[in-house]
């Protein structure tokens, strides 16, 4: 039995250390969603200094999403080779510097590039770099869950981590408001400070990570009892996790394509909601920016609740004796059932009812997202879970790019929001049907491994 007397006070075992680790990772996701909203919230101030069209604004979004999707895939591969501790640290440093670099965008006396002010080209490049950095965030989070949690707690842990998306989205307007109104030091424009402060938050987090995180087998504050509980609840043998799984081997399994396809469909809808909801509210109800922001945070609060409820429901089902297959699919089906209601949003003339409907959709989406993100840990060894999570994230980002372009084309050609909402409202249901048809039983895949030293 382990006694606390054996440890210096600073290194005594921390009860429930795995949940503290989940909170640490969740804070990184909070910063991720804060960072990715810095540009949208400051665009009007940047536009006053460097005028640009809506087409250029759309290009900013595409630059982020394309890099995000590609690095989501590459980030998983990178983490499988660097390991979680070092990989997550490097990823966070990279994306924090990328978001801060937007505060340095200026013409510097250089001529326009392809008709764009050099400052806008710098912003576009920074968005691409930010997408590259943030693309490694969720694969890293998935690895942490696979390494630190038994199977029956993974969906709850991922729910806590995924709730960071909602918290980040909720606090972003308020943080940016405070910076814009109270920070203008050294004659630097407040909008530039938004990026610099946000990047600084990320670098502070890397200090916390470097001090507090260690692998499961080497953490000095993990009790033997908790370590034994975690290891006993993990189905993947340690010997298997020491070997590499090739990308080609993963793609040879139809179950992998099903999860990637489901994420492509569901995240296509999600990115449409988060990029277009403010515009939809302001145009549909003819309200000003301040009025839209006063209610626009409410769906994100619902999204945070969805993260916790979806993962918690699946874990509860597991604790009641249901199989992983049944527990995940019941929770996924319940989440998907909340999504089609957005099809009816254009029929309501009450802002309150529309916010309620979108809150249902945000709740269902993040409940769904938590569960889909945990599927790689149910299907693959810890050594390759980052690569599979990367494939899943890549599919989601490309879904966002495609649906965003379709919606943009429809809006430019005179269509109302109704067709877009019908499409987005049906995508989670289609994704659920895809999972049920292609993955009759959620279970570890039988995958050939190759020696990582060969």
N, C-alpha and C positions, 0 to 999 in steps of 0.2 A: 504493500500500500504506500502511496506517495504522501509524504508529509510536507506541509508548507515550511517546517523548520529547516528542511534541507536547502531552501532557496533564499537568496538575499531578498529583502523586502521588495525591491524593484522587479524581481523576476519570479515572484510567487505565482503559481498557476492561477489563471484568470478563469473563473467559472463561466461556462458557456462561451469560450473564446471564439468558437466558429461563428457565432452571431455577431460578435464584434468585428470579425473579418468581413462579414456580409455588409455591415454598416460602413466600413471603410471603403469597400468597392462601390456601394451605393452613392457615397459622396462623390466619387469620380464620375458617376453617371449624372449626378446633379450638375456638376461643372460642365459635362459634355453638352447638356441641353441648354445651359446658360450660354456657353460659347457659341453654339450654332444659331442662337437668336440675337447675338449682338449686332450682326449686320442688318437683318430685317428691321430691328427697332431703331436703328440709326440712319437708315437709308434717306429719310427726308432731309436730314441735316447734311449728309454727304452730297446729296443731289443739289442742294443750294450752292455748294462750292464747285462741284464737278457734275454738270448736267448730264443725264443719260435717259434713255428710253426704257419702256417696260420690257422690251426685248432683251436689253442688256441685263436688266434685273433677273429675267428668267435664265439668262446664261450664267449668272452668279449661282443660282440654285442648281443648275445642271452640273456646273463645275464641281460643286461640293458633292452631289449625289454620285456622280460617276467615279470620282476618286474614292468616296466612301465605300461604294460597293466593291471596287477592285481591291482596296486595302483591307476590307472586311475579309476577303478571301486570302489575301497575302498576309494579313495580320495573324490569321489562324495558323498559317504555315510557319510564320516567324516565331510565334509563341510555342509551337510544338518543338522548336529547335532551341530557342533561347531559354525556355522555361518561364513560368509565370512571374516569378519575383523580378528578374532582370528585364523581361520583355515588357511588362506593364509599366515599369519605371521609365524605360526609353520611349514608349508610346506616349505617355503622359507629358514628358518633357517636350517631345516633338510637337504635339498638338497645342500645348500652351504657348510655345514660341510662335506657332503658326497664327493663332488667334491674335496674339500681341502684335504681330507684324502688320496687321491691317491698320493699326494706328500710325504706321509709318508711311502709308500710301500718300504719294504726292507726285507732282509732275517733274520736280527737280530740274526744270528747264529743258526737259527732253520733249521731242515732238510726239504727236499722237501716233498710235500704232493701229493700223487698219481703221482709222477714223475714230478711235477711242482715245481719250486722254490717258496719258501714261499712268496716272493715279488709279484709273479704273482697271487698267491691265494688271497693276499690282494687286488690287483688291481681288480680282479674279484668280490670280495665281495664289494668293493667300487662302482663298476659299478652297481651291484645289488641294493645297497642302493641309488645310484644316480637315478636309474630308479624308485625306490619307491617314492622318493621325487618329481621328476619331473612329475610323474604320477598324482599328485594332481593339477598341475599348470593350465591345460586347464579347468578342472571342476570348479576351482575357477574363472577363467576368464569368463566362461559362466554364473556363478552366478552373477558376477559383472554386466554383460550386462543385465541380466534379471531384476536385481534390479534397475539399474540406467538409463535405456533407454526405451523410448516408442517403441512399435512394429515397427513402420515405420523407426526407426533409428538403430535398432539392427544389421542389416547386415552390415551397414557402420561402426558401432562401433567395431563389431567383425573383420571387415576387417583391421581396424587400429591396433587392438591387434594382429591379425594373421600376420600382416606385420612384427612384431617383429621376426618371424622365419627367414625371409629372411635377415633382418638386422643383426641378430646374426650370421647367416651362412656366410654373406659377410665379417663381421669384424673379425671373429675368426682367419683366417690365419694371418691377419695383427697384431692383438693383440699378438698372440702367437709368431710371428716373432720378435716383439719388446722385449718381455720378454726373449725369447731364446738368443737374441743377446746383450741385455743391462742389464739384471738382473742376478746376480750370487752372491748375497750378502752372507756373513757369511760362505763361502765355500760350500754352498748348490747348487747342480747341477741345471742349469737353467730349465731343464724339470720339476723338482719338483716345482719350482716357478710358472710355468704355472698354476698348480692346486691350489696352495696357493693364487695366485693373483685372479684367477677366483672365488674362494670361497669367498675371501674378497669383491669382487664386490657385490656378493649376500647379504652378511651381511650388507653392506652399504645400499642396497635397502630396507632391512627390517626397517631401521631407517626412511627412506622416507615414507614407508607405515604406520608405527606406528604414524608418525606425521601428515600425510596428509589424511588418509582414515578414514571415519566414515560412518555408514549406512545412507541410504537416509533420514530416519526420524529424524536423530540426527546430521547431519553435520552442523556445525556452519557457514559455508561459502556458504551454498546453499540458494539462494533467494527463497522466497515463490512463485514467479512467475514460476521459473524453476521447483520447486518441484511439483507445480500444473500441469504443462505441462507434466512432466514425469508420474505422477500418472494417469492423464487423458488418456494417450496413452497406458497404460498397461491394457490388457484385463482380467488378472487374478484377481479376487476379493481378497481383503486382508484377508478375513475370511478363504478362501480356502488355502491361502499360509501358514496359521498358523498350518496346520495339516500335518501329515506325510503320505507318500505313500510307501507301502511295495514294495520290489523288486519283489515278486511274482505277485503283482497286475500289475506292469509295464510289466513284461514278458508275461502276459496273453493277451497283445494287439499285434496283428500282425504288426501294424505300427512301434512299437518299434523294433521288429525283422528286419523289412525292413531297418530302419536307421542303426542299428548295422551291418547288412549284407552289406549295401552299403559302410560303412566305412571299413569293413573287406576287401572288394575288392579294393577300391581306395587307402587305405593306404598301402596295400600290394605292389602296384605299386610304391607308393611314397618312401617307405623305400628302395626298390630296387634301385631307381634312386639315392638317396642320399648316399647310402652305396657303390654302384658299379660304379657310373659315373667316378670318378677319375681313377679307374683301367681300365675301358673301354677305356677312352681317351688315357691313356699311352700305353696300349697294342695294340689298333687299329692303332694309328698313330705313335707308336714308339717314343714318346716324353718323355723327362725327367720330374721329379717332378716339377721343377721350371716353366717349360713351361706349364704344366698342370694347375698349380695354377694360372698362369697369365690370363687364360681364364675361369677357373672353377668357378669363382665368378659370371660370367655373367648370367647363368641360375637362380641364386638366386636373382639377381636384378630383373629379369623378374617375379620371384615368388612373390616378394614384390609388384610389380605393380598388379599382379593378385589378391592379397589379397584385395587391395583397389578397383580395378575395379569391381570385382565380387560382393562384398558387396554393392558398390555404385550403380551398375546397378539395383540390386534388390530393393534398397531403392528408386531409381528414378522411377521404375515401380510402386511401392506403392504410391508414391506422385502423379503419373498420374492417380490414381484411380483404378489400377489393384488390384485384390485380393491377399492375402498372398500366396495362392496356385499357382496362375499364375505367380506372381513375382518370387517366389523361383524356380519354375520348369523351367521357361524360362532361368533364369540365370544358373541353374544347367545344362541344356541341352547345352547351348552355351559353358560352360566350358568343358563338356565331349567331345564335338566335336573337341576340340584341341588335344586330347590325342592320337588318333590312328596314328598320323604322325610319332611317334617314331619308328613304325614298319619299316620305310624306312631308318632309320639312317645307318644301315650297308651297304646300297647301295651307300652311298655318300663317296667320297674319299677326300673331302675337310673338313678340321677341322672347318672352318668358318660355312659351311652349317650344320654340325652336331651340333655345339653349338647353331645355330639358331633353329634347330628342338627341341633340349632339352629345350631351352628357352621357346618355345611354350608350351611344356609339363609342365614345371615348372609353367608357368603363369596359364595354365588351371587347374593344380592340386591345387594350392593355392587359386584360385578363387573358385573352387569346395569345398575345405576344409572349407573355410570361411562360405559358405552357409550350408554345412552339419552340421557344429558346431552350427549354429544358429537354426536349426530345433528343438532341444529340447526346446528352449524358446518359440517356436510357438505351441508346443504340450502339455506342462505340466506346472503345477503351479511352482512358484518360489521356494517353499519349497522342491520340489523334482527334480528340474532341474539339480542339481549337480549329483544325482544318475543316471539320464538318460544320462547325458553327460559322466559320468563314464563308463556306459555300451557301449556307442558309441566308446569311446577311447579304451576300452579293445578290442573291435572287430577289431579296426584298428591295434593295436599292434600285435595281433595274426595273422592278415593277413600278416604283415611284417615278422614275424617269419617263417610262412609257405612258403611264396614265396622265402624268402632268402635261406631257406634250399633246396628248389627245384632247384633254380638257382645254388647254390653251388654244388649240386649233378651233374647237367648237365655239369657244367664247368669241374668238376673232371673227367667226363666220355667222354670228347672230343667234346662236343657240342660247337658251336659258340654262340655268343650273340643273334643271330637272333631269336631263339625260345623264349628266355626270353623277348625280346622286343616285340614280337608278343603277348605274354601273357599279359605283363604289359600294352601294348597299347590298349588292348580291355577291361580292367577291369573297367574303368570309365563308358564306354558305358553300360556294363552289370549292373553296379550299378545304373545308371540312369533308365534303363528299370525296374529294381527291384523296385525302388521308385515309378515310375509311375503306375506299375501294382498293387502294394500292398497298396499304399496310394493314392487313387483316389483324395482325397482332403486333403490338409494340414490344419489342424484345431486343436483346443484344444481337447485332448482326454477326454472322460467321465470316470473318474477314481474314485473309492471308496477310501476314506481316513480313516486313523485310528488315534485316539488320541495319540499324542506323549507322554502323561503322563500316559497312561494306561498300 
